[in-house]
């Protein structure tokens, strides 16, 4: 049960096309919503985002806040605010719209300044144009639907659901340019690649599912050993994870002929348990 140590290269054509189209439309944009996943507030940040959006006013939107370890993610909120970011945390699945209202209010404050400068040049005020950008499956479409108040953007459980740039009118004062999820051409850092794969931002076909499952077990044992014990009864991890896999197989009925553990089934169980939130609130990134 050893993880693959080779460099991971993955850069679908639509991502390169998205970057090119964003660059072409950037002069139309007033504000950028940079969407990151609160469970991986470092790994889910597009590495070359500053090159892409230049000096446009930006709001960092941390989605899936209801699923994260609030103590650990809170350290990132403070860190980014100290870097000069405007940061908003969002629970997009609950009924509380306060964070979405705060986002709209913050955007309108930025637009007041922009429209003030337009007025000084003799130009009429106009609706704010917001680019929404982030990695695959970061919660962009869900955020748009909450902003509009109804379902206008498709939402999928798999990365790569949105395929092209599209304008969406929120209200008379706000228009959004939705974009497909963006990743970068090469993952030099295996940790980042595996965190993205574990939390569904890289398609599972890109990395072997055994690699992902082994990474999840090791990461949980490192950061949240009590959750592994609660879910699987694991209190120690052997180096090759065979004993851990055998224990999970026995507890979850993932056995083949003769009562032998079906390791492929076990890997799928581990990955799905994380995806379905059975380990509770977790954050896989840590500030160095």
HELIX and SHEET records of a PDB file:
HELIX    1   1 UNK A   13  UNK A   25  1                                  13    
HELIX    2   2 UNK A   26  UNK A   28  5                                   3    
HELIX    3   3 UNK A   38  UNK A   40  5                                   3    
HELIX    4   4 UNK A   49  UNK A   53  1                                   5    
HELIX    5   5 UNK A   65  UNK A   67  5                                   3    
HELIX    6   6 UNK A   70  UNK A   82  1                                  13    
HELIX    7   7 UNK A   98  UNK A  120  1                                  23    
HELIX    8   8 UNK A  140  UNK A  148  1                                   9    
HELIX    9   9 UNK A  190  UNK A  198  1                                   9    
HELIX   10  10 UNK A  209  UNK A  223  1                                  15    
HELIX   11  11 UNK A  225  UNK A  232  1                                   8    
HELIX   12  12 UNK A  242  UNK A  252  1                                  11    
HELIX   13  13 UNK A  257  UNK A  259  5                                   3    
HELIX   14  14 UNK A  263  UNK A  275  1                                  13    
SHEET    1   A 2 UNK A   8  UNK A   9  0                                        
SHEET    2   A 2 UNK A 186  UNK A 187 -1                                        
SHEET    1   B 6 UNK A  86  UNK A  89  0                                        
SHEET    2   B 6 UNK A  57  UNK A  63  1                                        
SHEET    3   B 6 UNK A  31  UNK A  37  1                                        
SHEET    4   B 6 UNK A 128  UNK A 134  1                                        
SHEET    5   B 6 UNK A 174  UNK A 178  1                                        
SHEET    6   B 6 UNK A 166  UNK A 171 -1                                        
END                                                                             
